[in-house]
Amino acid sequence: AAAWSLFLVSRQNKEGDWGYGFEMDPKRWIETTMIAPVLEALLVARDAGLAVDPGLFDRARRCLDSHKAPDGRYLNDRSRPPSTEATAAVVATLARLDPAFKSTAVRKADDLLAAMTGTDYPGLDKDDRETHGPGSWPYGLYYCALAERRLAGPSRDPARRDAFLARLAAWQSPDGSFPAKRGSVYGTALVILAVRALFE
């Protein structure tokens, strides 16, 4: 595992971000939803005892902060408006990086589900529809749930859990899966993780 983490350390770009694993390209764009999972992995490595340069985390945080919009939400990249999923991913990660971090910009997972109407696009708001296209909701749902857990702790309200699961059922396919832009396996896994983050 140390070798895996050292590989990630070696791949941080000077701006503080990470690419997807291709050769470093000066024309690439920075994506906050890529920074978030890499930071999560390196925080796991740090907590397990691997010596990770604190400067790495500082550079990544500055990069994330540079993608913060005036309303407190975050951009995924500079070509798109702020979105629910980018905001949730960044907030969840910063709450893990810095226990003192606070944010009111992230949506509650319940509100996200309540806003999902229509069958052609199980979407969020206008920016999210234009930014991410159909079926990206499980990613946003998971990170909204994770952000809430890290900011406020898990929910102990059984009525809320029942209502949340009932809303989810409306988006469930007959085979039990949840459709998503990147496939039902991806969508179903993220829904399971979202429920666990919120209620367990």
C-alpha positions in Angstrom: 0.0 0.0 0.0 2.9 2.3 0.7 4.0 2.0 -3.0 0.6 2.8 -4.2 0.5 6.0 -2.1 4.0 7.0 -3.1 2.9 6.8 -6.7 0.0 9.2 -6.0 2.4 11.6 -4.2 4.7 11.6 -7.2 1.9 12.4 -9.5 0.7 15.6 -7.9 0.9 18.5 -10.4 2.5 21.9 -9.4 -1.0 23.4 -9.2 -1.9 20.9 -6.5 -4.2 18.7 -8.5 -3.9 15.2 -10.0 -4.6 14.0 -13.5 -6.3 10.7 -14.3 -3.0 8.8 -14.8 -2.1 9.8 -18.3 1.1 11.6 -19.1 1.2 15.0 -17.6 -0.1 17.5 -20.1 0.2 21.3 -19.7 -3.1 21.6 -21.6 -5.1 19.5 -19.2 -7.9 20.9 -17.1 -8.0 20.7 -13.3 -11.0 18.8 -11.9 -12.0 19.0 -8.2 -13.8 15.7 -8.4 -10.5 14.1 -9.3 -8.6 15.8 -6.4 -11.1 14.6 -3.8 -10.6 10.8 -4.1 -6.8 11.1 -4.4 -6.8 13.2 -1.2 -9.0 10.7 0.5 -6.6 7.9 -0.4 -3.5 9.9 0.8 -5.3 10.7 4.1 -5.9 7.0 4.6 -2.1 6.4 4.0 -1.1 9.2 6.4 -3.4 7.9 9.1 -1.9 4.5 8.7 1.6 5.9 9.4 3.0 6.7 6.0 5.0 10.0 6.0 3.2 12.3 3.6 4.6 15.8 3.2 2.1 18.3 4.7 2.9 20.6 1.8 1.1 18.1 -0.5 -2.2 18.7 1.4 -1.6 22.4 1.5 -1.2 22.6 -2.3 -4.3 20.5 -2.9 -6.3 22.6 -0.5 -5.2 25.8 -2.2 -6.2 24.3 -5.6 -9.6 23.4 -4.2 -10.1 26.9 -2.7 -9.2 28.4 -6.1 -12.3 26.7 -7.5 -14.7 28.1 -4.9 -17.5 30.3 -6.3 -18.8 33.5 -4.5 -21.8 31.6 -3.3 -19.7 29.0 -1.4 -20.2 26.2 -4.0 -17.4 24.7 -6.0 -16.6 24.3 -9.7 -15.5 20.9 -11.0 -13.4 22.7 -13.6 -13.2 26.3 -14.9 -15.2 25.6 -18.0 -18.4 24.7 -16.0 -20.6 26.5 -13.4 -20.6 25.3 -9.8 -22.4 22.0 -9.2 -24.0 20.0 -6.5 -21.7 17.0 -7.0 -18.4 19.0 -7.1 -19.4 21.0 -4.0 -20.3 17.9 -2.1 -17.1 16.1 -3.1 -14.9 19.0 -2.1 -16.7 19.7 1.2 -16.6 16.0 2.2 -12.9 15.9 1.5 -12.0 19.2 3.3 -14.0 18.0 6.3 -11.9 14.9 6.4 -8.7 16.9 5.9 -9.5 19.6 8.5 -11.9 18.7 11.3 -12.5 22.4 11.9 -13.7 23.0 8.4 -17.4 24.1 8.1 -19.6 24.7 5.1 -23.3 25.5 4.5 -23.0 25.2 0.7 -23.5 21.5 0.4 -27.1 20.2 -0.2 -28.6 17.6 2.1 -29.0 14.2 0.4 -32.7 14.3 1.1 -33.1 17.6 -0.7 -31.1 16.2 -3.6 -33.5 13.3 -4.0 -36.6 15.6 -3.5 -35.4 17.7 -6.4 -35.1 14.8 -8.8 -38.1 14.9 -11.1 -38.8 13.5 -14.5 -37.8 10.3 -16.1 -35.5 11.5 -18.9 -33.2 13.2 -16.4 -33.0 12.3 -12.7 -31.4 15.7 -12.2 -30.7 18.4 -9.7 -30.8 22.0 -10.8 -30.2 23.9 -14.0 -26.4 24.1 -13.6 -26.2 20.4 -12.9 -28.3 19.4 -15.8 -26.2 21.5 -18.2 -22.9 20.4 -16.6 -23.2 16.7 -16.1 -25.9 15.4 -18.3 -28.3 12.6 -17.4 -27.8 10.1 -14.6 -24.9 11.6 -12.6 -27.0 11.8 -9.5 -25.6 8.9 -7.5 -22.1 10.5 -7.3 -23.6 13.7 -5.9 -25.9 11.7 -3.6 -23.0 9.8 -2.1 -20.8 12.9 -1.5 -23.7 14.9 -0.1 -24.3 12.1 2.4 -20.6 11.8 3.2 -20.3 15.6 3.6 -23.2 15.7 6.0 -21.8 12.8 8.1 -18.5 14.5 8.4 -19.9 17.9 9.3 -22.8 16.8 11.5 -22.5 13.0 12.2 -24.8 10.2 11.1 -28.6 10.7 11.3 -30.3 8.7 14.1 -33.8 9.6 12.9 -35.7 6.5 11.8 -38.5 8.6 10.1 -35.9 10.4 8.0 -34.3 7.1 7.0 -37.7 5.6 6.0 -38.5 8.7 3.9 -35.1 8.7 2.3 -35.4 5.0 1.3 -38.9 5.6 0.0 -37.6 8.4 -2.3 -34.8 6.1 -3.5 -37.3 3.4 -4.4 -38.8 5.7 -7.0 -35.5 5.6 -8.9 -34.9 1.9 -8.5 -35.1 -0.4 -11.5 -37.1 -3.7 -11.4 -33.9 -5.7 -11.0 -33.1 -3.7 -7.8 -30.4 -1.6 -9.4 -30.1 2.2 -9.7 -29.5 3.7 -13.2 -26.6 6.1 -13.6 -24.7 7.8 -16.3 -21.8 5.4 -15.9 -24.0 2.3 -15.5 -26.2 0.6 -13.0 -23.3 -1.1 -11.2 -21.7 2.3 -10.5 -25.1 3.8 -9.5 -26.1 1.0 -7.2 -22.7 1.0 -5.4 -22.9 4.7 -4.7 -26.4 4.5 -3.5 -25.4 1.8 -1.0 -22.5 3.9 0.2 -24.7 7.0 0.5 -27.2 5.2 2.8 -24.4 3.8 4.9 -22.8 7.3 5.2 -26.0 8.9 6.4 -27.5 6.3 8.7 -24.9 3.9 10.0 
